[in-house]
Amino acid sequence: MVAQPSSDGTLVVFPAVGPQVTRTPAVPRGFRVGGTTAGIKQSGKPDLMLVATTDGPAAAAAVFTANAFAAAPVRLSQAHLAQTEPAGNGRFGWAAAVVSTSGCANAATGAAGLADQRQIADVVAAALGIPAQQTLHLSTGLIGTRIPLDKVRAGVPALVAGHLGSTPADLEAAAIALRTTDSRTKLAGVTITLPGAGGVPVAVRVSGITKGVGMIHPRMATMLSVVMTDATVAPPVLHGMLRLAAARTWDQLTVDGDTSTNDTVFLLASGAAGAASVQPGSPAAADLVAAVEAVARDLARQQASDGEGATTLLTCQVSGATDDAEARAVARAVVSSSLFKAAIHGRDPNWGRIAGAAGNARIAETPILEAAGIAQDEARRRGGQPATVDPDRLRIAITGTVVFDGARGGPQPFDKGAVRDDMNVPETLIRLDLGLGDGRGEAFGCDLTEQYVIENSEYST
């Protein structure tokens, strides 16, 4: 559905879609979760997180960073997924645990860092009584440092013995232990109804946690996240769902234009709800994709809102594009513009920076287009190409006030002081209509502040 102009000519916000999201979600059946302080962080804050299945391995899917310096946990997780499901080529498989160490990225640490990560896999496997190849790994923190294995060796058994559970408090503890520079804990979940294995509808949960407020920019993942569901889904089907959701949400998220060495999203499906197996193209698949996307979108918005140094969540919604990929490209360009991010911080309704960013927009990379459902040949042809923008048809609105209308001569008169006042809120909405078709998309970012520079000028010290 494309948002239409209101009777007074303003561009209105997109209507809400998808299931209702809660930020105090329940743990999906078939999982235990928890977090604790192992001493990895010098601050003494929680730094070890574990997700474990309760009845055998769960179907698992992942998207990873495309950074050439992909960290040891990324490479080991890819290897483990490939071992448990060779056809997945490191993108999907089976897993009985996800472990996260916060305070050390274990990136750019060479063969020694990979050996460290394998030892962590062995420690988790021994504590849970599972094969090491059924472990998946996350790490976050300073690049180029080694993980203190003695802390992990002591912390994992203690976490398994006394801190794993299935309550909302346990999920919150896991989310807290996932954090680094985040100022807020990030959780989201939904409950939907799917056909049961015996024909009776059953409730299915989708819940996720995430971290990441810096080194975030659209490219395959953009942070660390674990999403769990108790639906029954085969690994390749699960991967298709995750990639589609990521293309519309996390690949539309930016904080500072940098992608990390550790970016990873895991989606696990335990099957413990007793629902019938979700088949590709079925109504159940559409419902589950909508649920996963709703969780991913809410988590992405939480990340943008909590961007390092941020004071304002920046949302850009684009309609009237030739297709959704073009709309997402324009939205992504606007929230990625450092000039406009600075203008948002100063509450400056400088629409020229929006127009300039839109005119520079480029369509997403080929893999993201394929994930969003575009045929391979077309995705290869269009990936990275300029988006179609016609200045004579473009309309721009800032917080509901139209400031540019190409069909009406371009710049529109508006009360700059009033719009500045409207921008002095926790979330600023920018709306563009390209006037070219029915495509729509959105992207999320934040303002660029002095505090961002201060925080990152001292990160390693």
Secondary structure, DSSP 8 states (H G I E B T S, - for coil): ----B-TTS-B------SS--BSS----TTEEEEEE--S-STT----EEEEEESSS-EEEEEEE---TT--HHHHHHHHHHHHH-GGGTTSEEEESEEEEEEEE---S-HHHHHHHHHHHHHHHHHHHT--GGGEEEEEEEETT----HHHHHHHHHHHHHHS-BSSHHHHHHHHHHH-SS-SS-EEEEEEEEE-BTTSS-EEEEEEEEEE-SSS--SSS--SEEEEEE-S---HHHHHHHHHHHHHHTGGGB-SSS---SS-EEEEEE--TT-B----TTSHHHHHHHHHHHHHHHHHHHHHHHT-TT---EEEEEEEEESSHHHHHHHHHHHHH-HHHHHHHHTT---HHHHHHHHHT-B---HHHHHHTT--HHHHHHHTT-B----TTT-EEEETTEEEEEGGGTEE----HHHHHHHHSSSEEEEEEE-SSSSEEEEEEEE---HHHHHHHHSTT-
